[in-house]
Amino acid sequence: MPSTPTLPPAVERGDEVAILSPSAGLAAEFPRVYELGLDRLRDVFDLEPLEFPTARKSTEYLQDHPEERAEDVMEAFRDPEISAVIATIGGFDQVRILDHLDPAVLREHPTRFFGSSDNANLANYLWREGVAACYGGDLMTTFAMQGSMREYAVEYLERALFEDELGELRPADEFTDQDLEWGDPENLDRHREHEPNPGREWHGPERRVTGVTWGGSFEVVDLQLSVDRFLPDPGRLDGGVLLLETSEELPEPWYVRQALLGMGERGLLERFDAVLVGRIKARSPTVERDADERAAYRRRVRDAMLGEIRRYAPDAPVAFGVDFGHTAPTAPVPIGGEAIVDAERERIAFR
């Protein structure tokens, strides 16, 4: 397999794209949200979604049949008419499908994969097999964004789908981490409350770094380190750019610090030349916070991360508030692509 992952060929308008559920199965519970995502693929991006068997299966069924989720992934990659594979949503147990995958199929039929959160399991599995993936672009959370799609999200989805590189990633003008109840059909047309983007926050040396990205969901990275069966050879991470972002589980700062401490003691953090941290989500469907409380939580998580990164990778520039992950709008950033992190000019690009 190649030492550096390669981004599969770009999609063209009019192409078929596979829709499947390699993680949870929320399309069965929230069909209106799911179908809005399908409509947006057709109407906004001129793509033809092809639903695979797992797409509308329930979470309960999918948990009992990880081998069917894996088979859908492999069938989608094998199909020469499929230009991209799009996950419906994340979840929490995708790691269970990895033993059922045939890595040769994925290597021999590279296809652009879109998915975030729990889908970082598959994205990093692909990384190990030499195939870059797009971290973001889930059907139900990105394409089915409540209200009309934000221009920022459309622009970067189009780049990730139809171009050979994402290019420069500029900050969004505003963002939200509010969750609207999917069970209320009126929320499909309702915009979430957005707040001004305070900009990225940079720490560490003001230097320029170019390296291959790895990581994604903070919780999945921690899980992968615990499972320790699907990680790349550590040497392949040397000089890379670590991507991290926290989920709607709103991890406590002590857990964030402890997990990064483990990465540091394992000798992994020191291998990365830069770290990009997605905008930290500070509220969830079950935890509501006012603006001051959200800002305070983000600072606590930032400090927990920064303390361990500075301890083990003191020469790595670190950028917080990058627009990928569990807030909105976001860009589908490559896992396995080359990132240019210019801390002196405070610019980030992917190629």
Secondary structure, 3 states (H helix, E strand, C coil): CCCCCECCCCCCCCCEEEEECCCCCCCCCCHHHHHHHHHHHHHCCCCEEEECCCCCCCHHHHHHCHHHHHHHHHHHHHCCCEEEEEECCCCCCHHHHHHHCCHHHHHHCCCEEECCHHHHHHHHHHHHCCECEEECCCHHHHHCCCCCCCHHHHHHHHHHHHCCCCEECCCCCEEECCCCCCCCHHHHHCCCCCEECCCCEEECCCCEEEEEEEEEEHHHHHHHHHHCCCCCCHHHHCCEEEEEECCCCCCCHHHHHHHHHHHHHCCCHHHEEEEEEECCCCCCCCCCCCHHHHHHHHHHHHHHHHHHHHHHCCCCCEEEEECCCCCECCCCEEECCEEEEECCCCEEEEC
